[in-house]
Amino acid sequence: MITIDRNSKNFSYASQFGILLGLVGAGLIIGTLLSGALWLIMTGKSVFAMQTEMLKPAYYNVVMTIQVVSTFFLFFLPVYFMALICYRKPSKFIGFNTNINGKQIFLLLCILILTFPLSGALAELNKIVPIPTAWATKFKVMEDSRSAQEAALININSFPRYIISLIVIAFLPGLFEEVGFRAGLQNVLARWFKAPVVAIIVTAVFFSLVHASYYGFLVRFALGVILGLIFYISGNIWLSVLFHFLYNGLQVTALYIYNVAGSKNQKDIEKNFPLWAGAVALILIIYLFIEFKKTSLSQKEKIKNNDFPDDDLDFHNWTTAQS
């Protein structure tokens, strides 16, 4: 028997997943075409030269514009239209509500701080995992190419560019990606298979793969799991967006400070943490999530007949089982 949410317009979860995939494909095509058109209009150069030319500092504004357009069409719009098609109250399916309390934010800030030593330790672990030499060479080439692209995108040499970077690199990706991965993919999979933990892990894997970095795979996988837990436990996409924004924003801020100080040895703030520091951070993060779950459950009980849909997943039973 196929289970249908009361908020659903009689679409099965399999149908919702299919619609989402189709819309993501359409978003990828449209976003790519628009990006090419923007490049041609804003630079007057051929789209065939786009891959190499966009790394030049002179095209910073063009790259930023293309970044916003492509991620908007790939991550945000497909989920929005899927929710619009399949749900009577699409904003509630996505998790757009403003019912947030101060303790939730405080706990997320504590988790955020601990995420950096955890990420640093995972980055070190990623490096020491044995892989074939041919793979290592290929991954190194891919990593160098990715670093060059990031250097062009994150060229923060003035305060105005710092503000732009906070918006384009920190906030908008945080919003678009969280809607795409957590409110979209994870949400549908969790409802479909009634296995939220599996949905969180699968989504985190895809979230990491999309960033196309072998040496950053474990870091982004862990970030994906944390963001997935935040969304599932709270039912509020804005908390996931906030965490994602702050995570990216702190790194953007660090890069800006390095540039202002004239440092030639810029380092990612999530690097250079020993494995033991990551283990300690993980234990503390688990404890903080237990507290976050209690706080979010209490918040949900207060407003379940107001801003939260009655047909959410069995939040109470799942969170109680995890205690």
LOROKOL-100173 format. One record per residue (C-alpha): x, y, z; residue in three letters; residue number from 1. Coordinates in steps of 0.25 Angstrom, whole numbers, padded with zeros to 4 digits. Example, Ala and Ser with C-alpha at 12.3 -4.5 7.8 and 13.67 -1.06 7.14 Angstrom:
# residues 2
+-------+-------+-------+-----+-----+
|     x |     y |     z | res |   n |
+-------+-------+-------+-----+-----+
|  0049 | -0018 |  0031 | ALA |   1 |
|  0055 | -0004 |  0029 | SER |   2 |
+-------+-------+-------+-----+-----+
END
This chain:
# residues 323
+-------+-------+-------+-----+-----+
|     x |     y |     z | res |   n |
+-------+-------+-------+-----+-----+
|  0000 |  0000 |  0000 | MET |   1 |
|  0005 |  0014 | -0004 | ILE |   2 |
|  0005 |  0024 |  0007 | THR |   3 |
|  0001 |  0038 |  0004 | ILE |   4 |
|  0003 |  0050 |  0013 | ASP |   5 |
| -0010 |  0058 |  0016 | ARG |   6 |
| -0003 |  0070 |  0011 | ASN |   7 |
|  0000 |  0063 | -0003 | SER |   8 |
| -0009 |  0065 | -0015 | LYS |   9 |
| -0010 |  0050 | -0016 | ASN |  10 |
|  0004 |  0048 | -0022 | PHE |  11 |
|  0011 |  0036 | -0017 | SER |  12 |
|  0026 |  0038 | -0012 | TYR |  13 |
|  0031 |  0030 | -0024 | ALA |  14 |
|  0024 |  0040 | -0033 | SER |  15 |
|  0029 |  0052 | -0025 | GLN |  16 |
|  0043 |  0046 | -0026 | PHE |  17 |
|  0042 |  0045 | -0041 | GLY |  18 |
|  0036 |  0059 | -0043 | ILE |  19 |
|  0048 |  0064 | -0035 | LEU |  20 |
|  0058 |  0057 | -0043 | LEU |  21 |
|  0051 |  0062 | -0056 | GLY |  22 |
|  0051 |  0077 | -0051 | LEU |  23 |
|  0066 |  0076 | -0046 | VAL |  24 |
|  0070 |  0071 | -0060 | GLY |  25 |
|  0062 |  0083 | -0066 | ALA |  26 |
|  0068 |  0092 | -0057 | GLY |  27 |
|  0082 |  0087 | -0060 | LEU |  28 |
|  0079 |  0089 | -0075 | ILE |  29 |
|  0073 |  0103 | -0074 | ILE |  30 |
|  0083 |  0108 | -0064 | GLY |  31 |
|  0095 |  0104 | -0073 | THR |  32 |
|  0088 |  0110 | -0085 | LEU |  33 |
|  0086 |  0123 | -0077 | LEU |  34 |
|  0100 |  0123 | -0072 | SER |  35 |
|  0105 |  0122 | -0086 | GLY |  36 |
|  0096 |  0133 | -0090 | ALA |  37 |
|  0101 |  0142 | -0079 | LEU |  38 |
|  0115 |  0139 | -0082 | TRP |  39 |
|  0113 |  0143 | -0096 | LEU |  40 |
|  0105 |  0156 | -0093 | ILE |  41 |
|  0114 |  0161 | -0081 | MET |  42 |
|  0128 |  0157 | -0088 | THR |  43 |
|  0126 |  0157 | -0103 | GLY |  44 |
|  0134 |  0144 | -0103 | LYS |  45 |
|  0131 |  0130 | -0108 | SER |  46 |
|  0125 |  0120 | -0098 | VAL |  47 |
|  0136 |  0111 | -0103 | PHE |  48 |
|  0146 |  0119 | -0096 | ALA |  49 |
|  0137 |  0121 | -0083 | MET |  50 |
|  0144 |  0109 | -0076 | GLN |  51 |
|  0158 |  0116 | -0076 | THR |  52 |
|  0154 |  0130 | -0077 | GLU |  53 |
|  0145 |  0131 | -0065 | MET |  54 |
|  0157 |  0128 | -0056 | LEU |  55 |
|  0163 |  0142 | -0059 | LYS |  56 |
|  0161 |  0153 | -0048 | PRO |  57 |
|  0155 |  0162 | -0059 | ALA |  58 |
|  0142 |  0153 | -0060 | TYR |  59 |
|  0139 |  0153 | -0045 | TYR |  60 |
|  0126 |  0160 | -0046 | ASN |  61 |
|  0122 |  0150 | -0058 | VAL |  62 |
|  0126 |  0138 | -0050 | VAL |  63 |
|  0118 |  0143 | -0038 | MET |  64 |
|  0106 |  0145 | -0046 | THR |  65 |
|  0107 |  0131 | -0053 | ILE |  66 |
|  0109 |  0125 | -0039 | GLN |  67 |
|  0096 |  0130 | -0034 | VAL |  68 |
|  0088 |  0127 | -0047 | VAL |  69 |
|  0093 |  0113 | -0048 | SER |  70 |
|  0091 |  0109 | -0034 | THR |  71 |
|  0077 |  0115 | -0033 | PHE |  72 |
|  0072 |  0107 | -0045 | PHE |  73 |
|  0079 |  0094 | -0041 | LEU |  74 |
|  0076 |  0094 | -0026 | PHE |  75 |
|  0065 |  0103 | -0022 | PHE |  76 |
|  0054 |  0104 | -0034 | LEU |  77 |
|  0053 |  0089 | -0036 | PRO |  78 |
|  0049 |  0087 | -0021 | VAL |  79 |
|  0040 |  0099 | -0021 | TYR |  80 |
|  0032 |  0094 | -0033 | PHE |  81 |
|  0032 |  0080 | -0029 | MET |  82 |
|  0026 |  0084 | -0015 | ALA |  83 |
|  0016 |  0094 | -0023 | LEU |  84 |
|  0012 |  0082 | -0032 | ILE |  85 |
|  0011 |  0071 | -0021 | CYS |  86 |
|  0006 |  0079 | -0008 | TYR |  87 |
| -0005 |  0087 | -0004 | ARG |  88 |
|  0004 |  0095 |  0005 | LYS |  89 |
|  0018 |  0095 | -0002 | PRO |  90 |
|  0024 |  0104 |  0008 | SER |  91 |
|  0021 |  0095 |  0019 | LYS |  92 |
|  0027 |  0083 |  0012 | PHE |  93 |
|  0040 |  0091 |  0009 | ILE |  94 |
|  0040 |  0095 |  0024 | GLY |  95 |
|  0039 |  0110 |  0022 | PHE |  96 |
|  0034 |  0115 |  0036 | ASN |  97 |
|  0039 |  0125 |  0046 | THR |  98 |
|  0037 |  0117 |  0059 | ASN |  99 |
|  0051 |  0117 |  0064 | ILE | 100 |
|  0055 |  0119 |  0079 | ASN | 101 |
|  0068 |  0125 |  0084 | GLY | 102 |
|  0073 |  0112 |  0090 | LYS | 103 |
|  0072 |  0105 |  0077 | GLN | 104 |
|  0081 |  0116 |  0071 | ILE | 105 |
|  0091 |  0115 |  0083 | PHE | 106 |
|  0092 |  0100 |  0081 | LEU | 107 |
|  0095 |  0101 |  0066 | LEU | 108 |
|  0106 |  0112 |  0069 | LEU | 109 |
|  0112 |  0102 |  0078 | CYS | 110 |
|  0111 |  0091 |  0068 | ILE | 111 |
|  0117 |  0100 |  0057 | LEU | 112 |
|  0129 |  0103 |  0065 | ILE | 113 |
|  0132 |  0088 |  0068 | LEU | 114 |
|  0130 |  0085 |  0053 | THR | 115 |
|  0143 |  0092 |  0049 | PHE | 116 |
|  0152 |  0082 |  0057 | PRO | 117 |
|  0144 |  0071 |  0053 | LEU | 118 |
|  0145 |  0075 |  0038 | SER | 119 |
|  0160 |  0077 |  0040 | GLY | 120 |
|  0162 |  0063 |  0046 | ALA | 121 |
|  0153 |  0057 |  0035 | LEU | 122 |
|  0162 |  0065 |  0024 | ALA | 123 |
|  0174 |  0058 |  0030 | GLU | 124 |
|  0168 |  0045 |  0030 | LEU | 125 |
|  0164 |  0046 |  0016 | ASN | 126 |
|  0178 |  0049 |  0012 | LYS | 127 |
|  0184 |  0036 |  0019 | ILE | 128 |
|  0173 |  0026 |  0013 | VAL | 129 |
|  0181 |  0018 |  0004 | PRO | 130 |
|  0177 |  0018 | -0011 | ILE | 131 |
|  0184 |  0014 | -0024 | PRO | 132 |
|  0195 |  0023 | -0029 | THR | 133 |
|  0187 |  0025 | -0042 | ALA | 134 |
|  0175 |  0030 | -0034 | TRP | 135 |
|  0183 |  0039 | -0026 | ALA | 136 |
|  0189 |  0046 | -0038 | THR | 137 |
|  0176 |  0048 | -0044 | LYS | 138 |
|  0170 |  0053 | -0032 | PHE | 139 |
|  0181 |  0063 | -0030 | LYS | 140 |
|  0179 |  0068 | -0044 | VAL | 141 |
|  0164 |  0070 | -0041 | MET | 142 |
|  0167 |  0077 | -0028 | GLU | 143 |
|  0177 |  0086 | -0034 | ASP | 144 |
|  0166 |  0090 | -0045 | SER | 145 |
|  0156 |  0092 | -0034 | ARG | 146 |
|  0165 |  0101 | -0026 | SER | 147 |
|  0168 |  0109 | -0038 | ALA | 148 |
|  0153 |  0111 | -0040 | GLN | 149 |
|  0151 |  0115 | -0025 | GLU | 150 |
|  0162 |  0125 | -0025 | ALA | 151 |
|  0155 |  0132 | -0037 | ALA | 152 |
|  0142 |  0131 | -0029 | LEU | 153 |
|  0147 |  0135 | -0016 | ILE | 154 |
|  0156 |  0147 | -0019 | ASN | 155 |
|  0153 |  0155 | -0007 | ILE | 156 |
|  0162 |  0167 | -0008 | ASN | 157 |
|  0153 |  0179 | -0003 | SER | 158 |
|  0141 |  0181 |  0007 | PHE | 159 |
|  0131 |  0182 | -0004 | PRO | 160 |
|  0135 |  0169 | -0010 | ARG | 161 |
|  0135 |  0163 |  0004 | TYR | 162 |
|  0120 |  0167 |  0005 | ILE | 163 |
|  0117 |  0161 | -0009 | ILE | 164 |
|  0124 |  0148 | -0005 | SER | 165 |
|  0116 |  0147 |  0008 | LEU | 166 |
|  0104 |  0148 | -0001 | ILE | 167 |
|  0108 |  0140 | -0013 | VAL | 168 |
|  0117 |  0129 | -0007 | ILE | 169 |
|  0111 |  0128 |  0007 | ALA | 170 |
|  0097 |  0132 |  0008 | PHE | 171 |
|  0091 |  0128 | -0006 | LEU | 172 |
|  0098 |  0114 | -0007 | PRO | 173 |
|  0093 |  0112 |  0007 | GLY | 174 |
|  0079 |  0115 |  0003 | LEU | 175 |
|  0079 |  0108 | -0010 | PHE | 176 |
|  0086 |  0096 | -0006 | GLU | 177 |
|  0079 |  0094 |  0007 | GLU | 178 |
|  0065 |  0095 | -0001 | VAL | 179 |
|  0071 |  0085 | -0012 | GLY | 180 |
|  0077 |  0075 | -0003 | PHE | 181 |
|  0070 |  0075 |  0010 | ARG | 182 |
|  0056 |  0080 |  0007 | ALA | 183 |
|  0056 |  0073 | -0006 | GLY | 184 |
|  0064 |  0060 | -0007 | LEU | 185 |
|  0065 |  0056 |  0007 | GLN | 186 |
|  0051 |  0060 |  0010 | ASN | 187 |
|  0045 |  0052 | -0001 | VAL | 188 |
|  0054 |  0040 |  0002 | LEU | 189 |
|  0051 |  0040 |  0017 | ALA | 190 |
|  0036 |  0041 |  0015 | ARG | 191 |
|  0036 |  0030 |  0004 | TRP | 192 |
|  0044 |  0020 |  0011 | PHE | 193 |
|  0041 |  0024 |  0026 | LYS | 194 |
|  0056 |  0023 |  0028 | ALA | 195 |
|  0061 |  0037 |  0032 | PRO | 196 |
|  0075 |  0032 |  0036 | VAL | 197 |
|  0077 |  0026 |  0022 | VAL | 198 |
|  0071 |  0038 |  0015 | ALA | 199 |
|  0081 |  0047 |  0023 | ILE | 200 |
|  0093 |  0038 |  0019 | ILE | 201 |
|  0089 |  0036 |  0005 | VAL | 202 |
|  0087 |  0051 |  0003 | THR | 203 |
|  0100 |  0055 |  0010 | ALA | 204 |
|  0107 |  0046 |  0000 | VAL | 205 |
|  0101 |  0053 | -0012 | PHE | 206 |
|  0104 |  0066 | -0005 | PHE | 207 |
|  0118 |  0063 | -0004 | SER | 208 |
|  0120 |  0057 | -0018 | LEU | 209 |
|  0114 |  0069 | -0024 | VAL | 210 |
|  0125 |  0077 | -0019 | HIS | 211 |
|  0135 |  0068 | -0027 | ALA | 212 |
|  0146 |  0068 | -0017 | SER | 213 |
|  0152 |  0054 | -0013 | TYR | 214 |
|  0161 |  0060 | -0002 | TYR | 215 |
|  0149 |  0068 |  0003 | GLY | 216 |
|  0139 |  0057 |  0002 | PHE | 217 |
|  0139 |  0053 |  0017 | LEU | 218 |
|  0138 |  0067 |  0021 | VAL | 219 |
|  0126 |  0070 |  0013 | ARG | 220 |
|  0119 |  0057 |  0016 | PHE | 221 |
|  0120 |  0060 |  0031 | ALA | 222 |
|  0115 |  0074 |  0028 | LEU | 223 |
|  0103 |  0068 |  0020 | GLY | 224 |
|  0100 |  0059 |  0031 | VAL | 225 |
|  0100 |  0070 |  0041 | ILE | 226 |
|  0091 |  0079 |  0032 | LEU | 227 |
|  0082 |  0067 |  0030 | GLY | 228 |
|  0080 |  0065 |  0045 | LEU | 229 |
|  0077 |  0079 |  0047 | ILE | 230 |
|  0066 |  0079 |  0037 | PHE | 231 |
|  0060 |  0066 |  0041 | TYR | 232 |
|  0060 |  0069 |  0056 | ILE | 233 |
|  0055 |  0083 |  0055 | SER | 234 |
|  0046 |  0082 |  0042 | GLY | 235 |
|  0051 |  0096 |  0039 | ASN | 236 |
|  0059 |  0099 |  0027 | ILE | 237 |
|  0064 |  0112 |  0032 | TRP | 238 |
|  0072 |  0106 |  0043 | LEU | 239 |
|  0079 |  0098 |  0033 | SER | 240 |
|  0081 |  0110 |  0024 | VAL | 241 |
|  0086 |  0118 |  0036 | LEU | 242 |
|  0097 |  0107 |  0039 | PHE | 243 |
|  0101 |  0106 |  0025 | HIS | 244 |
|  0102 |  0121 |  0023 | PHE | 245 |
|  0110 |  0123 |  0036 | LEU | 246 |
|  0119 |  0111 |  0032 | TYR | 247 |
|  0123 |  0117 |  0019 | ASN | 248 |
|  0123 |  0131 |  0024 | GLY | 249 |
|  0133 |  0128 |  0034 | LEU | 250 |
|  0142 |  0123 |  0024 | GLN | 251 |
|  0140 |  0135 |  0015 | VAL | 252 |
|  0143 |  0144 |  0026 | THR | 253 |
|  0156 |  0137 |  0029 | ALA | 254 |
|  0160 |  0138 |  0014 | LEU | 255 |
|  0157 |  0153 |  0015 | TYR | 256 |
|  0165 |  0155 |  0027 | ILE | 257 |
|  0177 |  0148 |  0021 | TYR | 258 |
|  0176 |  0157 |  0009 | ASN | 259 |
|  0175 |  0170 |  0017 | VAL | 260 |
|  0187 |  0165 |  0025 | ALA | 261 |
|  0195 |  0162 |  0013 | GLY | 262 |
|  0197 |  0148 |  0016 | SER | 263 |
|  0202 |  0139 |  0005 | LYS | 264 |
|  0200 |  0126 |  0013 | ASN | 265 |
|  0185 |  0126 |  0013 | GLN | 266 |
|  0179 |  0114 |  0020 | LYS | 267 |
|  0165 |  0108 |  0021 | ASP | 268 |
|  0161 |  0109 |  0036 | ILE | 269 |
|  0156 |  0095 |  0036 | GLU | 270 |
|  0170 |  0089 |  0033 | LYS | 271 |
|  0181 |  0085 |  0042 | ASN | 272 |
|  0174 |  0078 |  0053 | PHE | 273 |
|  0179 |  0065 |  0059 | PRO | 274 |
|  0170 |  0053 |  0059 | LEU | 275 |
|  0168 |  0053 |  0074 | TRP | 276 |
|  0162 |  0067 |  0073 | ALA | 277 |
|  0152 |  0062 |  0063 | GLY | 278 |
|  0148 |  0050 |  0072 | ALA | 279 |
|  0146 |  0060 |  0084 | VAL | 280 |
|  0138 |  0069 |  0075 | ALA | 281 |
|  0129 |  0058 |  0070 | LEU | 282 |
|  0126 |  0053 |  0084 | ILE | 283 |
|  0122 |  0068 |  0088 | LEU | 284 |
|  0114 |  0069 |  0075 | ILE | 285 |
|  0106 |  0057 |  0078 | ILE | 286 |
|  0103 |  0062 |  0092 | TYR | 287 |
|  0099 |  0076 |  0086 | LEU | 288 |
|  0090 |  0069 |  0076 | PHE | 289 |
|  0083 |  0061 |  0088 | ILE | 290 |
|  0080 |  0075 |  0094 | GLU | 291 |
|  0076 |  0081 |  0081 | PHE | 292 |
|  0066 |  0069 |  0079 | LYS | 293 |
|  0060 |  0072 |  0092 | LYS | 294 |
|  0058 |  0087 |  0090 | THR | 295 |
|  0053 |  0085 |  0076 | SER | 296 |
|  0043 |  0074 |  0080 | LEU | 297 |
|  0038 |  0084 |  0091 | SER | 298 |
|  0037 |  0095 |  0081 | GLN | 299 |
|  0029 |  0086 |  0071 | LYS | 300 |
|  0019 |  0082 |  0082 | GLU | 301 |
|  0016 |  0096 |  0085 | LYS | 302 |
|  0013 |  0100 |  0070 | ILE | 303 |
|  0009 |  0087 |  0063 | LYS | 304 |
| -0005 |  0092 |  0060 | ASN | 305 |
|  0000 |  0105 |  0055 | ASN | 306 |
|  0013 |  0106 |  0046 | ASP | 307 |
|  0016 |  0091 |  0046 | PHE | 308 |
|  0008 |  0082 |  0037 | PRO | 309 |
|  0000 |  0071 |  0043 | ASP | 310 |
|  0005 |  0061 |  0033 | ASP | 311 |
|  0020 |  0062 |  0036 | ASP | 312 |
|  0028 |  0050 |  0038 | LEU | 313 |
|  0027 |  0043 |  0051 | ASP | 314 |
|  0036 |  0053 |  0058 | PHE | 315 |
|  0032 |  0049 |  0072 | HIS | 316 |
|  0034 |  0034 |  0071 | ASN | 317 |
|  0047 |  0036 |  0063 | TRP | 318 |
|  0054 |  0046 |  0073 | THR | 319 |
|  0049 |  0038 |  0085 | THR | 320 |
|  0055 |  0025 |  0079 | ALA | 321 |
|  0068 |  0032 |  0077 | GLN | 322 |
|  0069 |  0036 |  0092 | SER | 323 |
+-------+-------+-------+-----+-----+
END
